Amino acid sequence: MDLELGRTLRVEDEEAPSIFRKETDRPVTLKFVEVKYLIKPNKTKNRCSIWPASSTNVPDRLILKGISGVVYPGEMLAMLGPSGSGKTTLLTALGGRLHGHLSGSVTYNDMPFSKSMTRNTGFVTQDDDLYPHLTVTETLVYTARLRLPRKISKEEKVGLAMAVISLLGLTHCKDSIIGGGLVRGISGGERKRVSIGQEMLINPSLLFLDEPTSGLDSTTAQKIVSTLEELAAGGRTIIMTIHQPSSRIFYMFHKVLLLSDGYPIYFGKGSDTMDYFEGVGQSPGVPMNPADFLLDLANGISSVESQSDRTEVKGLLVSAYQDNIGNELNNELSVVVESGMIATKDQKEISRWSATWREEFIVLLQRGMKEGKHSSFSGLRISQILFVTFFTGFLWWQSDSSHIQDQTGILFFYTTFWVLLPMFQAIFTFPQERKMLTKERSSGMYRLSSYFMAKTCSDLPMELVLPTVFITISYWMAGLKPTFPNFFQTLFVILLTVVVGQGMGLSLGALIMDQKAATTLGSICSLTFLLSAGYYVQHVPVFVSWVKYISITHYTYLLLLDSQFAIDDTYLCGKQEYCLVRDFPTIKLVGLGHVGTSLMALLMMLVGFRLIAYVALTRIGAKS
């Protein structure tokens, strides 16, 4: 991808591409009426155990208990409350991402959530799910190419990304990597602005943010909220959850919704908050941050001496809300219904996907290869492979052809090593990318099929380099059959095995989506295949002998034996006495000459494991 293209464009706001508008041309009024959300626990099984739960009388839990409100274009609503009060649940429900036992009404310009709203809604999660090895520019350009309409040219998309970088004050770090974990990159505040920038690329009419200031210092937090205030001034509707804002940040909010145990206890202008609570008999005993005072009230802590019981305080606040705000709010909601807001575009005019399948595949392939090379070619991994390579070569150094047991031994080691290593590395792929996949699929960024094909293809070239190096070095050091046809046949079998083993790991990871559980199951499967491959146990009972027919290890071992030995080959089995290789006990057990069957079995596994992985992934994120 030509990212230099973006650097040649002028990125000042007034000179940004004409397609980027600081003001939205499709304002949205968000209305929610009596929103309730019920959790029904699994009453038959414990989620983390295969055994029945100790109690089957687990009550249903009502998380949201009838919450109403309205947010107009140009307004910024902050939802406050202690942990567990339902802020994130409500935000997710308003963003059209919460399913299950949800009741009440949530409308956008008096219409239900639809495909057209997905294209005009930005959602910034609390965790900044970004690829750590991509730069700020690359992150936003890849997002622009995937999320912006196909009628926009690539050059315009790059220009849009650069304009957003300028708008959010990221120009100074545009060429720095994102970082995260053990990878050092940009600061937390800059990372949060990148996440916001990804949503700003589509010029959203409606923007949701979950704890956008979490973990940031007060100055950085204020910069981010100030940026959001400017975006709201452009006619956008902004809704965020926030835990404990400073007083300077608090007074930036146009509206505040205060939650306590799923109940609303205040909804209205941020500037009127203190006056309202003084009017219902609640005022701080000392001068303090309004947000701190509100959180105390939401936790049932009152400065009034006669109200020491927290449950009593919460009950009084809920009742006061119904008496003083509830009725007036219902009247306001009725007015919104009758006002006939401008409806969203006809859904028929909006394509389900912003880019074509081919464009999605190309962008995801480029992104995957750029991000994946850092793990595939890390110094630690290269060192590990090189150590095993030379240790193997020296251990089997110039093994004589008469040492048939040693040669079958190294072939079985090849089999074991290059089935297990790719499998265990691939197991972590989808569990690690689950959050990213869910986030991007929920926003309708790309098709699952294009993601899966790009992920598979981007990993292949990098995953096959180190096995090639391993075989190229250890094969000649170990003294295996010194002809190029035999060498290339061995190399081909190993590379095929790597791809199949990788597919098995992908399928296990996608099916279970838990790294520890998937690793445990992978260990059990690999040991089962290893023991049934025909090398360790020569007298296998009939009732378990069928396992070898579903074993990657078995078919790889067969092919490797055929790469070194022919049916009529002989070896020195005594003084001037030669025996047929096919009669050697280890080889006789599995046999020679099964190339076609073994190849067909591995190819079927190659396709089958990836098909299982794809089907398992359809459970994640948005509907395909």
C-alpha positions, 0 to 999 in steps of 0.5 A, a space after each residue: 500500500 502506498 502510504 507515502 501518498 497520504 504524506 504528500 497531501 496537505 492535511 490542514 482542516 481547511 484543505 482536507 479533501 472535499 469529501 471530508 466534512 467537519 459537520 455531519 449532513 445527517 443529524 440523528 436524534 436518539 430516543 430511548 424509552 423504558 429500556 430494560 435488560 434482563 439476564 437469565 442465568 444458565 440454571 442447568 450448568 455452571 459456565 466454567 464446568 461440565 458439572 451441574 451448578 450447585 443451585 438451580 434457583 438462581 434468580 433472573 437479574 434485571 440490569 437496566 430498570 426502565 431508563 428513558 431519555 433523548 439526545 439531540 444533534 449537537 449534544 453530548 450526553 455523559 452517563 455516570 454511575 458506580 461500577 455495576 450500575 449499568 452504564 456500559 450495558 445501556 451504552 451497548 443497547 443504545 448502540 444497537 449491539 446488545 441482544 437478548 432480553 432487551 425491552 423498551 424502545 430505542 429509536 434513531 430519528 424515530 426509526 429502529 436501528 438499521 443497516 443505514 444507521 450502522 453506516 452512520 454510527 461510531 462505537 469506541 470501546 473502552 479497550 483500545 483494540 488496535 494492532 500494536 505494530 501498525 503506525 498511526 497512519 497505517 491504522 487509519 488508512 487501512 480503516 478508511 479503505 475498509 469502511 468508506 464507500 467504494 465510490 470514493 477513490 483510494 487517494 481520497 480515502 488516504 486523504 481523509 485519514 490524514 485529515 482525521 489525523 490532523 483534526 485529532 492532533 496526531 500529526 506529530 506521531 503519525 509515523 509511530 507504531 501503536 504499541 501495547 503490551 510489551 511493545 512500546 508505542 504512542 501514549 494512552 491518550 494518543 491511542 484513544 484518539 486513534 480509536 476515536 479517529 477510526 470512527 470519525 473516518 465515516 463522519 458519524 452522525 452518532 458516536 458512542 464511547 465507553 470510558 474514553 478517559 479511562 486510565 488517562 491523566 486529567 490533562 489528557 482526558 480534558 483534551 479528549 473530551 474537548 475534542 468530542 465537544 468540538 465534534 458535537 458542535 458539528 451537529 453530531 450526537 455523542 453519548 459516552 460513559 465516564 466514571 469519575 470526570 474532573 470538574 472541568 470535564 463535567 461542565 463540558 457535558 450538555 446532558 448527564 444521566 446518573 444511574 444507580 443499580 440500574 435505576 435512573 436518578 437524574 437526567 437533564 442538563 449538566 449545568 442544572 445537576 447541583 440545583 436539582 439535587 439541592 431541590 430534593 434535599 441533597 447537597 454536599 457538606 463541603 465544596 467538591 467536584 460535582 461528579 464525586 458528589 453524584 457518585 456518592 449519591 449513586 452509591 447511597 452516600 448522603 451528607 444528610 445525617 438523618 439518611 445513613 442507610 444507603 438503601 434508603 438514600 437510593 430509594 428516595 432518589 429514585 422516587 424523587 426522579 419519578 416525581 420531578 423528572 420522569 413525567 416531564 421527560 415523558 412529555 418531551 419524548 412525546 414531542 419528539 415523536 410528533 416532530 417528524 425528524 428527518 428519516 435516514 436514507 432508504 436502506 436500498 440505497 446503501 450497500 451492505 458492504 463498503 468495499 468489494 470482496 476483492 478490496 477487502 481481501 487485499 487490504 486485510 492481506 496487506 494488514 495481516 502480513 505487516 502485523 504478522 511478520 513481527 511474531 513470525 520472525 521475532 528474534 526469539 522464534 528464529 533463535 529457537 528454530 535455529 537451535 533445534 535445527 543445528 541440534 538435530 543435525 549434530 545429533 543425527 550427524 551423517 547418519 549411515 544408511 545402514 542405521 535404518 532405526 536412526 533414519 526412521 527416528 529423525 523422520 518421526 521427529 520431523 513429523 512430530 515437531 512440524 505438526 505440534 509447533 504450527 498447531 500450538 502457534 495457530 491455536 492462539 490466533 483467533 482467541 487473541 483476535 477475538 476482540 478485534 474481530 468482534 469490534 470490526 465485524 460489529 461495525 460492518 467493516 468487512 465480510 467474514 469470508 474475506 477476513 478468513 481468506 486474508 488471514 490464512 493467506 497472509 500467514 502462509 508465506 511467513 509460516 513456511 520460511 522457517 520450516 524450509 530453513 530447518 529442512 534445508 540445513 538439517 537434511 544434509 547434516 543428518 545424512 539423509 538420501 543425498 539426492 535433490 528429488 528426495 530432498 524436495 519431496 521431504 521438504 514438500 511433505 513438511 510444508 504440507 504438514 505445517 499447513 495442515 497442523 496450522 489448520 488444526 490449531 486454527 479450528 481448535 482455537 476458533 471452536 473454543 476461543 479460550 487459550 488455556 482450554 484450546 491448548 489443553 485439548 490440542 495437547 490431548 489430540 496431538 498426543 493421541 495422534 502421536 501414539 497412534 502414528 505407528 512408531 512407538 507402539 507396534 502391536 496396537 489393539 484392533 479397537 483403537 487402531 482406527 485412530 491412526 486413520 484420522 491422525 496427521 502424524 500417521 500420514 506425514 510419517 508415511 509420506 516421509 518414509 516414502 520420500 527416503 525409501 523405495 519398496 525394493 531398497 535394501 540396507 546392511 543388516 549383518 556382515 555382508 548381508 542385506 535386507 529389504 527396507 520394507 521388512 524392517 519392523 518399524 517400517 513394516 508396521 506402517 508400510 511403504 507405497 501409500 503416497 496417494 492415499 496419504 496425500 489425499 488424506 492430508 489435503 482433506 484435512 487441510 480443507 476440513 480443518 479450515 472449514 471447521 474454523 470458518 464455521 466456528 467464527 460465524 458465531 462471532 461479531 456481526 451477522 455475516 
